[in-house]
């Protein structure tokens, strides 16, 4: 167990990045297949790396020390628990990272742009399919020399969807499949259930300066406990932009940009310090305005023209943000972005008697924020 002492917040970011890098490197699985000359000719000009992920992360304690301590106990990230107990079981798998260093004018997969390829596999697409291919993300042209990481499911279609009433995976009509259904709704339910993950946190606590690191004691002040969440993974795009060391209107020209489609299918937590518990929490984008934070280039395939339309999120919440060094003489990290979603909190209780005060539903929530973070 290590003590994280920060002179600057970026030291922790570097440490976390190193840990994640090691975990990913240890869990990458690669399959090599021989190719004849005709197959080799078919991949001319295609480059980059594809890494398939199978990983579970268990951490007994994370401790941040200033004078006193902030501790996170029993953190687990892995597969979902489909037995009525929201949380983690097994490992997170069926996930791949497609990594490219972009060339000048090169077009790469982004967001839901793969729907266009899936559409070509459908024998008799319904009208929802026709509408979806016009409203999904387009492939993106990034700056020359940018590092592009597109994350999505290895096998997007296994013929099952998640049933929230039974907390189980159930078969779609027609049984297991390896290709999109002619029903677009079934296709999205299938894709949504392809690579879910679970997160569990035993407790988050404040400890005094005499705390013995790693002791995981019952002392201290518990801020939150019994946090459990199950999450559906939509496309995740990470782009490290290569645009020099300058800035434009206070925004760094070179930065890490992240676009993430996701859905929380179930979440529960106790906020012990306040005496509040929540359960049956869902985060999605199924009501009201169901578009995401991206736009596509319209029917003329040219970005910036009048026919560009907001991209459908296909039921996923959408977060889009960047992280970079603060421009100018100031030191620190700049983080800015937005999230667009609907939130359901089906049960909220106050106090120790467990009585519910009712349900809360938020529709078309959009949060935009920016901050500069530095040590002191």
PEVENWO-V179281 format. One record per residue. N is the residue number from 0. PHI is phi in whole degrees, -180 to 180 (none if undefined). Layout:
n/phi
N/PHI
N/PHI
This chain:
n/phi
0/none
1/-116
2/-90
3/-97
4/-105
5/-104
6/-85
7/-143
8/-61
9/-63
10/-63
11/-68
12/-58
13/-63
14/-64
15/-63
16/-60
17/-65
18/-63
19/-62
20/-60
21/-65
22/-61
23/-65
24/-61
25/-74
26/-106
27/-69
28/-119
29/-121
30/-114
31/-106
32/-126
33/-73
34/-131
35/-85
36/-62
37/-68
38/-69
39/-62
40/-64
41/-73
42/-111
43/-56
44/88
45/-90
46/-142
47/101
48/-128
49/-120
50/-120
51/-97
52/-112
53/-142
54/-148
55/-136
56/-122
57/-121
58/-130
59/-69
60/-158
61/-119
62/-122
63/-107
64/-110
65/-110
66/-102
67/-83
68/-127
69/-114
70/-120
71/-119
72/-108
73/55
74/-88
75/-134
76/-131
77/-170
78/-77
79/-88
80/-98
81/-96
82/-123
83/88
84/-109
85/-57
86/155
87/-122
88/-150
89/66
90/-116
91/-85
92/-144
93/58
94/-131
95/-136
96/-112
97/-106
98/-110
99/-138
100/-104
101/-69
102/-97
103/-69
104/80
105/-73
106/-100
107/-129
108/-57
109/-155
110/56
111/-93
112/-62
113/-68
114/-58
115/-62
116/-70
117/-64
118/-58
119/-69
120/-90
121/-87
122/-70
123/-134
124/-65
125/-79
126/-65
127/-65
128/-62
129/-58
130/-69
131/-65
132/-70
133/-84
134/-111
135/-88
136/-60
137/-92
138/-58
139/-111
140/-103
141/-97
142/-64
143/-60
144/87
145/-83
146/-90
147/-119
148/-123
149/-102
150/-113
151/-162
152/-70
153/-68
154/-113
155/-76
156/-130
157/-121
158/82
159/-126
160/-133
161/-90
162/-105
163/-71
164/-67
165/-102
166/49
167/-149
168/-88
169/-124
170/-74
171/-79
172/-58
173/98
174/79
175/-58
176/-145
177/-116
178/-143
179/-64
180/-76
181/-75
182/-94
183/-66
184/-61
185/-64
186/-60
187/-70
188/-63
189/-66
190/-63
191/-58
192/-94
193/-73
194/-145
195/-78
196/-137
197/-120
198/-129
199/-135
200/-131
201/-66
202/-164
203/-119
204/-133
205/-102
206/-124
207/-80
208/-70
209/-93
210/-60
211/-90
212/-61
213/85
214/-75
215/53
216/-78
217/-86
218/-79
219/81
220/-107
221/-84
222/-82
223/-149
224/-149
225/53
226/-84
227/-141
228/-145
229/-119
230/-130
231/-88
232/-102
233/-94
234/-61
235/-127
236/-119
237/-121
238/-127
239/-97
240/-79
241/-109
242/-132
243/82
244/-101
245/-87
246/-146
247/-130
248/53
249/82
250/-106
251/-60
252/-72
253/-106
254/-163
255/-98
256/-106
257/-132
258/-123
259/-133
260/-97
261/-153
262/-146
263/-89
264/-85
265/-164
266/-150
267/-143
268/-164
269/-109
270/-100
271/-60
272/-61
273/-103
274/71
275/-120
276/-126
277/-129
278/-154
279/64
280/-83
281/-130
282/-125
283/-157
284/-150
285/-111
286/-115
287/61
288/-77
289/-98
290/-80
291/-98
292/-91
293/-94
294/-129
295/-110
296/-98
297/70
298/-68
299/-84
300/61
301/-119
302/-69
303/93
304/-96
305/-67
306/-89
307/-62
308/-129
309/-67
310/-81
311/-66
312/-94
313/53
314/92
315/-87
316/-66
317/-134
318/-117
319/-141
320/-156
321/-137
322/-135
323/-160
324/-75
325/-60
326/-70
327/86
328/-72
329/-67
330/-109
331/137
332/-119
333/-108
334/-127
335/-150
336/169
337/-151
338/-137
339/-132
340/-168
341/-113
342/-130
343/-117
344/-122
345/-76
346/-146
347/-129
348/-123
349/-119
350/79
351/-96
352/-86
353/73
354/-76
355/-80
356/-99
357/118
358/-115
359/-130
360/-130
361/-119
362/-117
363/57
364/-85
365/-127
366/-119
367/-119
368/-154
369/-149
370/-155
371/-109
372/-116
373/-145
374/-80
375/-146
